[in-house]
Structure formats: structure tokens, C-alpha cells
Amino acid sequence: MTRATFFKRGALLAGVSIVGHAGYAQAGRDIVCSAISAVSHMTALGLCEVMGLRVRTERADSGVRILVAEADLTKAQPMLRALEKELQAIHDQYPDHIRIGYQERREFTCFS
């Protein structure tokens, strides 16, 4: 199962961690994993390359983590909210393969 954890700073989304294999099909043939991967990578590129925001992206075989600098949180909301909506849509279609949660994020030390 894939777990998407959105980091919040009050009412604002501050980033997301997406880890795990959805388990819909074997790796390389899993349409749920493909959809999650595509929208998360598009979000990271949109935030960094299109909007020019300060974003820290960490990629690993097991997932991706996207963190937005505190100073850019307000500007990042449209992209992060779009990701949230799309992951929710994927969850609505494949509820046994993705879980979405939220966690308050108090530290932004990765940008110091």
C-alpha cells in the first residue's frame, strides 16, 4: 500500500511524503503506482521549475518527499492542493491501495 502523508503548517500544506508500493499489480505494471508517481513528480517540477519556489525534493526507490520552504508556502498552495485532490481521486477509485494522512510540520531546518 502507498502512504501519502501531507505536512501542514497551520492551515497550509507544507509538503508531502509518498512511500510504498500500491500493490495493485506487480512493479512495472501497476497503474496505481504509475499515477501516483506521475502526479507527484509533476508537482515537484511545477513547484521548482515552473513556479521557481524553494523546494527540497528527496527521491528514493520507495518514494518521494517534497518539502516547500516556509517563505513560499502560500505560493505553493495551488500545486499542493491539486496534488491532494488528485491523490484523493486515486484513493476514491483504489481505496485498498493508497492511504492519505496529515501531520503538522513545525520545523523547516532543511532550508537553513
Backbone atoms as SQL, in Angstrom:
CREATE TABLE atoms (id INTEGER PRIMARY KEY, chain TEXT, resi INTEGER, resn TEXT, atom TEXT, x REAL, y REAL, z REAL);
INSERT INTO atoms VALUES
  (1, 'A', 1, 'MET', 'N', 0.828, -1.176, 0.000),
  (2, 'A', 1, 'MET', 'CA', 0.000, 0.000, 0.000),
  (3, 'A', 1, 'MET', 'C', 0.879, 1.249, 0.000),
  (4, 'A', 2, 'THR', 'N', 0.466, 2.254, -0.745),
  (5, 'A', 2, 'THR', 'CA', 1.155, 3.537, -0.764),
  (6, 'A', 2, 'THR', 'C', 0.578, 4.408, 0.343),
  (7, 'A', 3, 'ARG', 'N', 1.468, 5.111, 1.042),
  (8, 'A', 3, 'ARG', 'CA', 1.042, 6.049, 2.083),
  (9, 'A', 3, 'ARG', 'C', 1.508, 7.448, 1.704),
  (10, 'A', 4, 'ALA', 'N', 0.541, 8.347, 1.573),
  (11, 'A', 4, 'ALA', 'CA', 0.834, 9.753, 1.300),
  (12, 'A', 4, 'ALA', 'C', 0.545, 10.534, 2.580),
  (13, 'A', 5, 'THR', 'N', 1.571, 11.188, 3.103),
  (14, 'A', 5, 'THR', 'CA', 1.410, 11.998, 4.306),
  (15, 'A', 5, 'THR', 'C', 1.685, 13.446, 3.938),
  (16, 'A', 6, 'PHE', 'N', 0.656, 14.274, 4.018),
  (17, 'A', 6, 'PHE', 'CA', 0.820, 15.699, 3.752),
  (18, 'A', 6, 'PHE', 'C', 1.269, 16.385, 5.032),
  (19, 'A', 7, 'PHE', 'N', 2.287, 17.232, 4.903),
  (20, 'A', 7, 'PHE', 'CA', 2.771, 18.017, 6.030),
  (21, 'A', 7, 'PHE', 'C', 2.030, 19.343, 6.020),
  (22, 'A', 8, 'LYS', 'N', 1.581, 19.763, 7.199),
  (23, 'A', 8, 'LYS', 'CA', 0.826, 21.005, 7.313),
  (24, 'A', 8, 'LYS', 'C', 1.568, 21.985, 8.193),
  (25, 'A', 9, 'ARG', 'N', 1.343, 23.217, 7.927),
  (26, 'A', 9, 'ARG', 'CA', 1.808, 24.317, 8.778),
  (27, 'A', 9, 'ARG', 'C', 0.570, 25.162, 9.020),
  (28, 'A', 10, 'GLY', 'N', -0.130, 24.880, 10.105),
  (29, 'A', 10, 'GLY', 'CA', -1.427, 25.508, 10.332),
  (30, 'A', 10, 'GLY', 'C', -2.396, 25.027, 9.264),
  (31, 'A', 11, 'ALA', 'N', -3.025, 25.973, 8.566),
  (32, 'A', 11, 'ALA', 'CA', -3.987, 25.637, 7.512),
  (33, 'A', 11, 'ALA', 'C', -3.318, 25.384, 6.163),
  (34, 'A', 12, 'LEU', 'N', -2.010, 25.629, 6.074),
  (35, 'A', 12, 'LEU', 'CA', -1.301, 25.499, 4.793),
  (36, 'A', 12, 'LEU', 'C', -0.639, 24.132, 4.657),
  (37, 'A', 13, 'LEU', 'N', -0.649, 23.596, 3.447),
  (38, 'A', 13, 'LEU', 'CA', 0.127, 22.396, 3.160),
  (39, 'A', 13, 'LEU', 'C', 1.578, 22.811, 2.976),
  (40, 'A', 14, 'ALA', 'N', 2.497, 22.052, 3.560),
  (41, 'A', 14, 'ALA', 'CA', 3.917, 22.394, 3.510),
  (42, 'A', 14, 'ALA', 'C', 4.738, 21.382, 2.728),
  (43, 'A', 15, 'GLY', 'N', 4.113, 20.293, 2.304),
  (44, 'A', 15, 'GLY', 'CA', 4.821, 19.270, 1.552),
  (45, 'A', 15, 'GLY', 'C', 4.121, 17.939, 1.694),
  (46, 'A', 16, 'VAL', 'N', 4.799, 16.898, 1.209),
  (47, 'A', 16, 'VAL', 'CA', 4.210, 15.567, 1.227),
  (48, 'A', 16, 'VAL', 'C', 5.309, 14.516, 1.206),
  (49, 'A', 17, 'SER', 'N', 5.029, 13.391, 1.824),
  (50, 'A', 17, 'SER', 'CA', 5.875, 12.207, 1.741),
  (51, 'A', 17, 'SER', 'C', 5.008, 11.096, 1.163),
  (52, 'A', 18, 'ILE', 'N', 5.491, 10.469, 0.092),
  (53, 'A', 18, 'ILE', 'CA', 4.745, 9.384, -0.543),
  (54, 'A', 18, 'ILE', 'C', 5.665, 8.177, -0.599),
  (55, 'A', 19, 'VAL', 'N', 5.280, 7.112, 0.098),
  (56, 'A', 19, 'VAL', 'CA', 6.129, 5.923, 0.186),
  (57, 'A', 19, 'VAL', 'C', 5.315, 4.650, -0.008),
  (58, 'A', 20, 'GLY', 'N', 5.979, 3.627, -0.489),
  (59, 'A', 20, 'GLY', 'CA', 5.393, 2.306, -0.586),
  (60, 'A', 20, 'GLY', 'C', 4.831, 1.981, -1.955),
  (61, 'A', 21, 'HIS', 'N', 4.703, 0.701, -2.202),
  (62, 'A', 21, 'HIS', 'CA', 4.139, 0.207, -3.459),
  (63, 'A', 21, 'HIS', 'C', 2.641, -0.017, -3.274),
  (64, 'A', 22, 'ALA', 'N', 1.846, 0.442, -4.219),
  (65, 'A', 22, 'ALA', 'CA', 0.390, 0.351, -4.108),
  (66, 'A', 22, 'ALA', 'C', -0.102, -1.086, -4.032),
  (67, 'A', 23, 'GLY', 'N', 0.579, -1.989, -4.702),
  (68, 'A', 23, 'GLY', 'CA', 0.195, -3.385, -4.651),
  (69, 'A', 23, 'GLY', 'C', -1.000, -3.741, -5.522),
  (70, 'A', 24, 'TYR', 'N', -1.325, -2.912, -6.477),
  (71, 'A', 24, 'TYR', 'CA', -2.415, -3.206, -7.408),
  (72, 'A', 24, 'TYR', 'C', -1.991, -4.281, -8.411),
  (73, 'A', 25, 'ALA', 'N', -0.734, -4.193, -8.825),
  (74, 'A', 25, 'ALA', 'CA', -0.148, -5.168, -9.752),
  (75, 'A', 25, 'ALA', 'C', 1.346, -5.223, -9.450),
  (76, 'A', 26, 'GLN', 'N', 2.058, -6.120, -10.147),
  (77, 'A', 26, 'GLN', 'CA', 3.490, -6.223, -9.910),
  (78, 'A', 26, 'GLN', 'C', 4.193, -4.933, -10.373),
  (79, 'A', 27, 'ALA', 'N', 5.331, -4.652, -9.750),
  (80, 'A', 27, 'ALA', 'CA', 6.107, -3.463, -10.086),
  (81, 'A', 27, 'ALA', 'C', 6.356, -3.408, -11.585),
  (82, 'A', 28, 'GLY', 'N', 6.202, -2.238, -12.155),
  (83, 'A', 28, 'GLY', 'CA', 6.377, -2.056, -13.584),
  (84, 'A', 28, 'GLY', 'C', 5.075, -2.167, -14.362),
  (85, 'A', 29, 'ARG', 'N', 4.040, -2.714, -13.728),
  (86, 'A', 29, 'ARG', 'CA', 2.734, -2.873, -14.378),
  (87, 'A', 29, 'ARG', 'C', 1.601, -2.288, -13.534),
  (88, 'A', 30, 'ASP', 'N', 1.963, -1.611, -12.469),
  (89, 'A', 30, 'ASP', 'CA', 0.981, -1.117, -11.510),
  (90, 'A', 30, 'ASP', 'C', 0.489, 0.269, -11.912),
  (91, 'A', 31, 'ILE', 'N', -0.750, 0.348, -12.392),
  (92, 'A', 31, 'ILE', 'CA', -1.285, 1.641, -12.850),
  (93, 'A', 31, 'ILE', 'C', -1.513, 2.609, -11.701),
  (94, 'A', 32, 'VAL', 'N', -1.766, 2.107, -10.508),
  (95, 'A', 32, 'VAL', 'CA', -1.957, 2.986, -9.358),
  (96, 'A', 32, 'VAL', 'C', -0.626, 3.641, -8.994),
  (97, 'A', 33, 'CYS', 'N', 0.439, 2.848, -8.919),
  (98, 'A', 33, 'CYS', 'CA', 1.771, 3.410, -8.651),
  (99, 'A', 33, 'CYS', 'C', 2.180, 4.397, -9.735),
  (100, 'A', 34, 'SER', 'N', 1.895, 4.054, -10.969),
  (101, 'A', 34, 'SER', 'CA', 2.250, 4.952, -12.081),
  (102, 'A', 34, 'SER', 'C', 1.544, 6.287, -11.956),
  (103, 'A', 35, 'ALA', 'N', 0.265, 6.256, -11.629),
  (104, 'A', 35, 'ALA', 'CA', -0.493, 7.503, -11.486),
  (105, 'A', 35, 'ALA', 'C', 0.042, 8.344, -10.325),
  (106, 'A', 36, 'ILE', 'N', 0.288, 7.701, -9.193),
  (107, 'A', 36, 'ILE', 'CA', 0.813, 8.414, -8.024),
  (108, 'A', 36, 'ILE', 'C', 2.182, 9.011, -8.330),
  (109, 'A', 37, 'SER', 'N', 3.033, 8.240, -8.965),
  (110, 'A', 37, 'SER', 'CA', 4.375, 8.710, -9.324),
  (111, 'A', 37, 'SER', 'C', 4.302, 9.902, -10.280),
  (112, 'A', 38, 'ALA', 'N', 3.459, 9.797, -11.289),
  (113, 'A', 38, 'ALA', 'CA', 3.356, 10.867, -12.284),
  (114, 'A', 38, 'ALA', 'C', 2.889, 12.178, -11.656),
  (115, 'A', 39, 'VAL', 'N', 1.850, 12.127, -10.823),
  (116, 'A', 39, 'VAL', 'CA', 1.344, 13.380, -10.260),
  (117, 'A', 39, 'VAL', 'C', 2.292, 13.957, -9.216),
  (118, 'A', 40, 'SER', 'N', 3.008, 13.102, -8.490),
  (119, 'A', 40, 'SER', 'CA', 3.948, 13.635, -7.501),
  (120, 'A', 40, 'SER', 'C', 5.153, 14.277, -8.175),
  (121, 'A', 41, 'HIS', 'N', 5.661, 13.653, -9.235),
  (122, 'A', 41, 'HIS', 'CA', 6.803, 14.239, -9.939),
  (123, 'A', 41, 'HIS', 'C', 6.396, 15.516, -10.676),
  (124, 'A', 42, 'MET', 'N', 5.188, 15.554, -11.227),
  (125, 'A', 42, 'MET', 'CA', 4.719, 16.769, -11.871),
  (126, 'A', 42, 'MET', 'C', 4.591, 17.913, -10.849),
  (127, 'A', 43, 'THR', 'N', 4.136, 17.584, -9.656),
  (128, 'A', 43, 'THR', 'CA', 4.022, 18.603, -8.613),
  (129, 'A', 43, 'THR', 'C', 5.392, 19.164, -8.252),
  (130, 'A', 44, 'ALA', 'N', 6.368, 18.288, -8.058),
  (131, 'A', 44, 'ALA', 'CA', 7.722, 18.749, -7.721),
  (132, 'A', 44, 'ALA', 'C', 8.290, 19.638, -8.826),
  (133, 'A', 45, 'LEU', 'N', 8.133, 19.211, -10.075),
  (134, 'A', 45, 'LEU', 'CA', 8.628, 20.025, -11.194),
  (135, 'A', 45, 'LEU', 'C', 7.891, 21.345, -11.298),
  (136, 'A', 46, 'GLY', 'N', 6.589, 21.322, -11.102),
  (137, 'A', 46, 'GLY', 'CA', 5.805, 22.552, -11.167),
  (138, 'A', 46, 'GLY', 'C', 6.229, 23.554, -10.106),
  (139, 'A', 47, 'LEU', 'N', 6.428, 23.070, -8.901),
  (140, 'A', 47, 'LEU', 'CA', 6.845, 23.950, -7.810),
  (141, 'A', 47, 'LEU', 'C', 8.227, 24.545, -8.063),
  (142, 'A', 48, 'CYS', 'N', 9.165, 23.699, -8.494),
  (143, 'A', 48, 'CYS', 'CA', 10.566, 24.132, -8.683),
  (144, 'A', 48, 'CYS', 'C', 10.781, 24.850, -10.004),
  (145, 'A', 49, 'GLU', 'N', 10.529, 24.146, -11.088),
  (146, 'A', 49, 'GLU', 'CA', 10.920, 24.623, -12.416),
  (147, 'A', 49, 'GLU', 'C', 9.959, 25.648, -13.011),
  (148, 'A', 50, 'VAL', 'N', 8.671, 25.515, -12.739),
  (149, 'A', 50, 'VAL', 'CA', 7.695, 26.440, -13.316),
  (150, 'A', 50, 'VAL', 'C', 7.482, 27.649, -12.409),
  (151, 'A', 51, 'MET', 'N', 7.260, 27.382, -11.116),
  (152, 'A', 51, 'MET', 'CA', 6.960, 28.471, -10.190),
  (153, 'A', 51, 'MET', 'C', 8.207, 29.092, -9.575),
  (154, 'A', 52, 'GLY', 'N', 9.333, 28.389, -9.650),
  (155, 'A', 52, 'GLY', 'CA', 10.587, 28.919, -9.113),
  (156, 'A', 52, 'GLY', 'C', 10.629, 28.991, -7.593),
  (157, 'A', 53, 'LEU', 'N', 9.901, 28.130, -6.921),
  (158, 'A', 53, 'LEU', 'CA', 9.876, 28.143, -5.463),
  (159, 'A', 53, 'LEU', 'C', 11.031, 27.323, -4.895),
  (160, 'A', 54, 'ARG', 'N', 11.356, 27.619, -3.650),
  (161, 'A', 54, 'ARG', 'CA', 12.394, 26.846, -2.961),
  (162, 'A', 54, 'ARG', 'C', 11.766, 25.577, -2.420),
  (163, 'A', 55, 'VAL', 'N', 12.174, 24.466, -3.008),
  (164, 'A', 55, 'VAL', 'CA', 11.607, 23.164, -2.662),
  (165, 'A', 55, 'VAL', 'C', 12.737, 22.167, -2.494),
  (166, 'A', 56, 'ARG', 'N', 12.614, 21.349, -1.493),
  (167, 'A', 56, 'ARG', 'CA', 13.571, 20.250, -1.321),
  (168, 'A', 56, 'ARG', 'C', 12.848, 18.967, -1.699),
  (169, 'A', 57, 'THR', 'N', 13.402, 18.265, -2.676),
  (170, 'A', 57, 'THR', 'CA', 12.824, 17.009, -3.129),
  (171, 'A', 57, 'THR', 'C', 13.811, 15.896, -2.874),
  (172, 'A', 58, 'GLU', 'N', 13.351, 14.865, -2.218),
  (173, 'A', 58, 'GLU', 'CA', 14.179, 13.687, -1.952),
  (174, 'A', 58, 'GLU', 'C', 13.504, 12.503, -2.622),
  (175, 'A', 59, 'ARG', 'N', 14.224, 11.844, -3.509),
  (176, 'A', 59, 'ARG', 'CA', 13.683, 10.675, -4.201),
  (177, 'A', 59, 'ARG', 'C', 14.438, 9.433, -3.763),
  (178, 'A', 60, 'ALA', 'N', 13.696, 8.351, -3.617),
  (179, 'A', 60, 'ALA', 'CA', 14.275, 7.055, -3.298),
  (180, 'A', 60, 'ALA', 'C', 13.447, 5.995, -4.006),
  (181, 'A', 61, 'ASP', 'N', 13.968, 4.780, -4.045),
  (182, 'A', 61, 'ASP', 'CA', 13.219, 3.692, -4.675),
  (183, 'A', 61, 'ASP', 'C', 11.845, 3.511, -4.048),
  (184, 'A', 62, 'SER', 'N', 11.753, 3.774, -2.764),
  (185, 'A', 62, 'SER', 'CA', 10.492, 3.540, -2.064),
  (186, 'A', 62, 'SER', 'C', 9.543, 4.726, -2.089),
  (187, 'A', 63, 'GLY', 'N', 9.977, 5.881, -2.632),
  (188, 'A', 63, 'GLY', 'CA', 9.063, 7.017, -2.668),
  (189, 'A', 63, 'GLY', 'C', 9.731, 8.351, -2.914),
  (190, 'A', 64, 'VAL', 'N', 8.983, 9.390, -2.593),
  (191, 'A', 64, 'VAL', 'CA', 9.431, 10.758, -2.796),
  (192, 'A', 64, 'VAL', 'C', 8.960, 11.617, -1.624),
  (193, 'A', 65, 'ARG', 'N', 9.748, 12.629, -1.318),
  (194, 'A', 65, 'ARG', 'CA', 9.396, 13.591, -0.271),
  (195, 'A', 65, 'ARG', 'C', 9.588, 14.974, -0.855),
  (196, 'A', 66, 'ILE', 'N', 8.574, 15.813, -0.743),
  (197, 'A', 66, 'ILE', 'CA', 8.607, 17.173, -1.267),
  (198, 'A', 66, 'ILE', 'C', 8.341, 18.113, -0.098),
  (199, 'A', 67, 'LEU', 'N', 9.277, 19.023, 0.162),
  (200, 'A', 67, 'LEU', 'CA', 9.129, 19.997, 1.239),
  (201, 'A', 67, 'LEU', 'C', 9.307, 21.398, 0.666),
  (202, 'A', 68, 'VAL', 'N', 8.378, 22.292, 0.974),
  (203, 'A', 68, 'VAL', 'CA', 8.414, 23.661, 0.477),
  (204, 'A', 68, 'VAL', 'C', 8.974, 24.560, 1.572),
  (205, 'A', 69, 'ALA', 'N', 9.834, 25.506, 1.185),
  (206, 'A', 69, 'ALA', 'CA', 10.386, 26.465, 2.145),
  (207, 'A', 69, 'ALA', 'C', 9.246, 27.268, 2.771),
  (208, 'A', 70, 'GLU', 'N', 9.389, 27.556, 4.031),
  (209, 'A', 70, 'GLU', 'CA', 8.330, 28.263, 4.769),
  (210, 'A', 70, 'GLU', 'C', 7.931, 29.573, 4.090),
  (211, 'A', 71, 'ALA', 'N', 8.891, 30.296, 3.556),
  (212, 'A', 71, 'ALA', 'CA', 8.602, 31.576, 2.908),
  (213, 'A', 71, 'ALA', 'C', 7.754, 31.424, 1.644),
  (214, 'A', 72, 'ASP', 'N', 7.719, 30.233, 1.063),
  (215, 'A', 72, 'ASP', 'CA', 6.987, 30.000, -0.190),
  (216, 'A', 72, 'ASP', 'C', 5.694, 29.203, -0.008),
  (217, 'A', 73, 'LEU', 'N', 5.286, 28.962, 1.221),
  (218, 'A', 73, 'LEU', 'CA', 4.123, 28.115, 1.457),
  (219, 'A', 73, 'LEU', 'C', 2.848, 28.651, 0.805),
  (220, 'A', 74, 'THR', 'N', 2.587, 29.925, 0.933),
  (221, 'A', 74, 'THR', 'CA', 1.360, 30.494, 0.356),
  (222, 'A', 74, 'THR', 'C', 1.349, 30.332, -1.153),
  (223, 'A', 75, 'LYS', 'N', 2.461, 30.602, -1.797),
  (224, 'A', 75, 'LYS', 'CA', 2.539, 30.475, -3.259),
  (225, 'A', 75, 'LYS', 'C', 2.391, 29.027, -3.717),
  (226, 'A', 76, 'ALA', 'N', 2.798, 28.082, -2.886),
  (227, 'A', 76, 'ALA', 'CA', 2.779, 26.668, -3.260),
  (228, 'A', 76, 'ALA', 'C', 1.407, 26.015, -3.126),
  (229, 'A', 77, 'GLN', 'N', 0.459, 26.684, -2.487),
  (230, 'A', 77, 'GLN', 'CA', -0.827, 26.052, -2.193),
  (231, 'A', 77, 'GLN', 'C', -1.578, 25.529, -3.418),
  (232, 'A', 78, 'PRO', 'N', -1.654, 26.257, -4.526),
  (233, 'A', 78, 'PRO', 'CA', -2.397, 25.701, -5.669),
  (234, 'A', 78, 'PRO', 'C', -1.851, 24.350, -6.148),
  (235, 'A', 79, 'MET', 'N', -0.537, 24.215, -6.229),
  (236, 'A', 79, 'MET', 'CA', 0.059, 22.949, -6.682),
  (237, 'A', 79, 'MET', 'C', -0.131, 21.848, -5.638),
  (238, 'A', 80, 'LEU', 'N', 0.093, 22.173, -4.381),
  (239, 'A', 80, 'LEU', 'CA', -0.054, 21.156, -3.335),
  (240, 'A', 80, 'LEU', 'C', -1.510, 20.725, -3.163),
  (241, 'A', 81, 'ARG', 'N', -2.436, 21.676, -3.282),
  (242, 'A', 81, 'ARG', 'CA', -3.864, 21.333, -3.177),
  (243, 'A', 81, 'ARG', 'C', -4.305, 20.494, -4.376),
  (244, 'A', 82, 'ALA', 'N', -3.750, 20.791, -5.551),
  (245, 'A', 82, 'ALA', 'CA', -4.067, 19.980, -6.736),
  (246, 'A', 82, 'ALA', 'C', -3.569, 18.545, -6.547),
  (247, 'A', 83, 'LEU', 'N', -2.362, 18.389, -5.996),
  (248, 'A', 83, 'LEU', 'CA', -1.841, 17.053, -5.697),
  (249, 'A', 83, 'LEU', 'C', -2.740, 16.349, -4.693),
  (250, 'A', 84, 'GLU', 'N', -3.144, 17.056, -3.663),
  (251, 'A', 84, 'GLU', 'CA', -4.029, 16.486, -2.649),
  (252, 'A', 84, 'GLU', 'C', -5.333, 15.994, -3.284),
  (253, 'A', 85, 'LYS', 'N', -5.922, 16.805, -4.152),
  (254, 'A', 85, 'LYS', 'CA', -7.179, 16.427, -4.822),
  (255, 'A', 85, 'LYS', 'C', -6.975, 15.209, -5.728),
  (256, 'A', 86, 'GLU', 'N', -5.881, 15.182, -6.465),
  (257, 'A', 86, 'GLU', 'CA', -5.639, 14.063, -7.374),
  (258, 'A', 86, 'GLU', 'C', -5.371, 12.771, -6.610),
  (259, 'A', 87, 'LEU', 'N', -4.600, 12.839, -5.537),
  (260, 'A', 87, 'LEU', 'CA', -4.363, 11.641, -4.737),
  (261, 'A', 87, 'LEU', 'C', -5.668, 11.158, -4.103),
  (262, 'A', 88, 'GLN', 'N', -6.529, 12.090, -3.717),
  (263, 'A', 88, 'GLN', 'CA', -7.835, 11.706, -3.173),
  (264, 'A', 88, 'GLN', 'C', -8.679, 11.018, -4.250),
  (265, 'A', 89, 'ALA', 'N', -8.604, 11.509, -5.492),
  (266, 'A', 89, 'ALA', 'CA', -9.336, 10.879, -6.594),
  (267, 'A', 89, 'ALA', 'C', -8.827, 9.460, -6.849),
  (268, 'A', 90, 'ILE', 'N', -7.504, 9.278, -6.768),
  (269, 'A', 90, 'ILE', 'CA', -6.933, 7.938, -6.930),
  (270, 'A', 90, 'ILE', 'C', -7.417, 7.042, -5.788),
  (271, 'A', 91, 'HIS', 'N', -7.401, 7.586, -4.574),
  (272, 'A', 91, 'HIS', 'CA', -7.896, 6.833, -3.419),
  (273, 'A', 91, 'HIS', 'C', -9.357, 6.435, -3.600),
  (274, 'A', 92, 'ASP', 'N', -10.168, 7.334, -4.115),
  (275, 'A', 92, 'ASP', 'CA', -11.586, 7.034, -4.308),
  (276, 'A', 92, 'ASP', 'C', -11.785, 5.853, -5.259),
  (277, 'A', 93, 'GLN', 'N', -10.916, 5.718, -6.260),
  (278, 'A', 93, 'GLN', 'CA', -11.013, 4.617, -7.211),
  (279, 'A', 93, 'GLN', 'C', -10.353, 3.333, -6.701),
  (280, 'A', 94, 'TYR', 'N', -9.276, 3.491, -5.942),
  (281, 'A', 94, 'TYR', 'CA', -8.486, 2.344, -5.482),
  (282, 'A', 94, 'TYR', 'C', -8.236, 2.457, -3.974),
  (283, 'A', 95, 'PRO', 'N', -9.288, 2.397, -3.154),
  (284, 'A', 95, 'PRO', 'CA', -9.133, 2.656, -1.714),
  (285, 'A', 95, 'PRO', 'C', -8.252, 1.652, -0.973),
  (286, 'A', 96, 'ASP', 'N', -8.058, 0.476, -1.528),
  (287, 'A', 96, 'ASP', 'CA', -7.217, -0.519, -0.859),
  (288, 'A', 96, 'ASP', 'C', -5.736, -0.360, -1.181),
  (289, 'A', 97, 'HIS', 'N', -5.389, 0.653, -1.976),
  (290, 'A', 97, 'HIS', 'CA', -4.014, 0.757, -2.466),
  (291, 'A', 97, 'HIS', 'C', -3.306, 2.064, -2.106),
  (292, 'A', 98, 'ILE', 'N', -4.032, 3.023, -1.544),
  (293, 'A', 98, 'ILE', 'CA', -3.402, 4.280, -1.116),
  (294, 'A', 98, 'ILE', 'C', -4.129, 4.815, 0.113),
  (295, 'A', 99, 'ARG', 'N', -3.340, 5.265, 1.080),
  (296, 'A', 99, 'ARG', 'CA', -3.856, 5.924, 2.278),
  (297, 'A', 99, 'ARG', 'C', -3.302, 7.346, 2.299),
  (298, 'A', 100, 'ILE', 'N', -4.134, 8.267, 2.737),
  (299, 'A', 100, 'ILE', 'CA', -3.730, 9.673, 2.816),
  (300, 'A', 100, 'ILE', 'C', -3.879, 10.136, 4.256),
  (301, 'A', 101, 'GLY', 'N', -2.830, 10.779, 4.765),
  (302, 'A', 101, 'GLY', 'CA', -2.859, 11.293, 6.128),
  (303, 'A', 101, 'GLY', 'C', -2.241, 12.684, 6.189),
  (304, 'A', 102, 'TYR', 'N', -2.269, 13.274, 7.371),
  (305, 'A', 102, 'TYR', 'CA', -1.760, 14.635, 7.576),
  (306, 'A', 102, 'TYR', 'C', -0.942, 14.680, 8.859),
  (307, 'A', 103, 'GLN', 'N', 0.079, 15.523, 8.843),
  (308, 'A', 103, 'GLN', 'CA', 0.963, 15.657, 10.001),
  (309, 'A', 103, 'GLN', 'C', 1.396, 17.113, 10.087),
  (310, 'A', 104, 'GLU', 'N', 1.329, 17.668, 11.282),
  (311, 'A', 104, 'GLU', 'CA', 1.781, 19.045, 11.478),
  (312, 'A', 104, 'GLU', 'C', 3.305, 19.092, 11.359),
  (313, 'A', 105, 'ARG', 'N', 3.811, 20.066, 10.633),
  (314, 'A', 105, 'ARG', 'CA', 5.257, 20.229, 10.463),
  (315, 'A', 105, 'ARG', 'C', 5.670, 21.546, 11.102),
  (316, 'A', 106, 'ARG', 'N', 6.500, 21.457, 12.116),
  (317, 'A', 106, 'ARG', 'CA', 6.911, 22.648, 12.849),
  (318, 'A', 106, 'ARG', 'C', 8.298, 23.139, 12.443),
  (319, 'A', 107, 'GLU', 'N', 9.107, 22.240, 11.897),
  (320, 'A', 107, 'GLU', 'CA', 10.496, 22.595, 11.573),
  (321, 'A', 107, 'GLU', 'C', 10.694, 22.776, 10.088),
  (322, 'A', 108, 'PHE', 'N', 11.525, 23.718, 9.734),
  (323, 'A', 108, 'PHE', 'CA', 11.920, 23.941, 8.351),
  (324, 'A', 108, 'PHE', 'C', 13.429, 24.052, 8.282),
  (325, 'A', 109, 'THR', 'N', 14.114, 23.227, 9.082),
  (326, 'A', 109, 'THR', 'CA', 15.574, 23.319, 9.215),
  (327, 'A', 109, 'THR', 'C', 16.303, 22.926, 7.931),
  (328, 'A', 110, 'CYS', 'N', 15.633, 22.207, 7.030),
  (329, 'A', 110, 'CYS', 'CA', 16.329, 21.782, 5.810),
  (330, 'A', 110, 'CYS', 'C', 16.627, 22.956, 4.884),
  (331, 'A', 111, 'PHE', 'N', 16.116, 24.155, 5.209),
  (332, 'A', 111, 'PHE', 'CA', 16.354, 25.322, 4.369),
  (333, 'A', 111, 'PHE', 'C', 17.256, 26.352, 5.019),
  (334, 'A', 112, 'SER', 'N', 17.880, 26.007, 6.140),
  (335, 'A', 112, 'SER', 'CA', 18.718, 26.988, 6.830),
  (336, 'A', 112, 'SER', 'C', 20.088, 27.096, 6.203);
